[in-house]
Amino acid sequence: MRPRLSPLAVRTRLTLWYTGMLLAILLVISGLSYAMLRWSLMQDLDASLIVVAQVVRDTGYSAAGPVSGPGPEAMVRDILGPEFYDKFFRLIDPEGGPGIGSTHLRDRTLPLSAEARRNAARGLETFETVRLVSGEPVRLFTMPIRRGGQLVQLVQVGMSLHRAQQTLGRYLQTLLALIPLGLGLAAAGGAVTARVALAPVGEMSRSARRISAVDLSRRLAPRGSGDELDHLAETLNAMLERLEGAFGELRRFAADAAHELRTPLTALKGGIEVALRADRSAEEYRRVLRSSLEEVERLIRVAEDLLLLSRSSAGVGVPRGRIDLEPLVLDVLDVGTQLAHGTGVTLSLSGGSAPAVVVGDAADLRRALLNLLENAIKYTAAGGTVELSLTCADGYAAIAVRDTGSGIDPADADRVFQPFVRLDAARARATGGSGLGLPIARSIVRAHGGTLTLQSVPGDGSCFTIRLPLA
């Protein structure tokens, strides 16, 4: 099996990326600077060739007939001085026949290309880079001389490119030496920079490793610079705060669940132990079994409620279908009327109902609404009323359950949606409540993309409102 290579550290990757980008930049800049230097050298060389050609043309040696005085090379040297040192020229007729030439030519022959001949016939000058028979590279300039509209002679001025090539070669060698040196220094500087820049990240990592599930109260200390690392620390601190709250709720939920299950189990165990202490009659055994069955049924209800709460909170397994809320509300109202029978509480449908279609699971929504209605009936005294209404507005369907009970203190408005919370524990236990009805209702509504809110005034009743997005 091929061994798996360990991933590179972020610091190493940053250094490599920085070095690679710098290498690309250096290569581009070096290539451009080499090209610009070569272009500049050729421009200067071409300009000097033009000056020599013009001087040769203006000396008069290109005119027909005898010429007195010093030779053209001496005159060009007197006029140009050292600038003429490494250049040579010759005068030829339009057909390429040889004429006067400089002594620098020696036995070298300057070629006359077909392109230069054609350009001269049109009165155009020609620059060329050619190689002599000896293989020496030469920059060659050909200038036509016209008199009376006729081409009479050509002036060819050349200069060896050996010195220019040596200059370019030395510059290229310098670049080849400086680029690796600069790249090495940049890599070392990049490594130091990456180490310094990532040092706070290492400190944050060490601090985060010291935080465990046992103690989530510790936080990462921001540096106060307001940069990305501070934003990361703030994000991690916010996440730790949420985790601390979630773990606290989980511990509280586990403790409350254990307490809720312990009561019926203790009662069940006590009844069985009492029945086993002595011989009992068949009727007494049946009474103990009936009591034990009630406690078992209560345990089953709590377990089912916990399972439903867990499933709804996770949003898992919620079927998606179109639901008409109007018949669902009427069905819940009918069930609530049966629950309120004998309690002296009156149920009514306030303002009728409006057609509304949502997407979700009908059974879950029926359970949530029935929990609210059952809760309102339990906490409304005899002679009170519970009203149910269905309205639509702004793309949402609103189902309200309003009662005339004792109401809820605003300080407890959020607590009532926590599992196993009973504001009146004695009364709730007497009616068989486990403190899971409202949390289950809210989790079901949230799983359907809606909200469950409470408006209550102590002594003046409460109003629970479910808002669901319309299909």
PETA-V482388 format. One line per field, one symbol per residue. burial: I if it has 24 or more other ideal C-beta (glycine too) atoms within 12 Angstrom, else O. Layout:
# PETA-V482388
burial: ???
This chain:
# PETA-V482388
burial: OOOOOOOOOOOOOIIOOIIOOIOOOIOOOIOOOIOOIOOOIIOOIIOIIIIIIOIIIOIOIIOOOOOOOOOIIOIIIOOIOOOIOOIIIIIIIIOOOOIIIIOIIOOIOIIIOOOIIOOIOOOOIIIIIIOIOOOIOIIIIIIIIOOOOOIOIIIIIIIIIOOIOOOIOOIOOOIOOOIOOIIOOIIOOIIOOIOOOIOIIOOIOOOIOOIOOOOIOOOIOOOOOOOOIOOIIOOIIOOIOOOOOOOOOOOOIOOIIOOIIOOIOOOIOOIOOOIOOOOOOOOOOOOIOOOIOOIOOIIOOIOOIIOIIIOIIOOOOIOOOOIIIIOIIOIIIOOIOOIIOOIOIIIOIOOOIOOIOIIIIIOIIIIIIIIIIIIIIIIIOOOIIIIIIIIIOOOIIIIIIIIIIOIIOOOOIOOIIIIIIIIOOOOIOOOOIIIIIIIIIIIIIIIIIIIIIIOIOOOOIIIIIIIIOIO
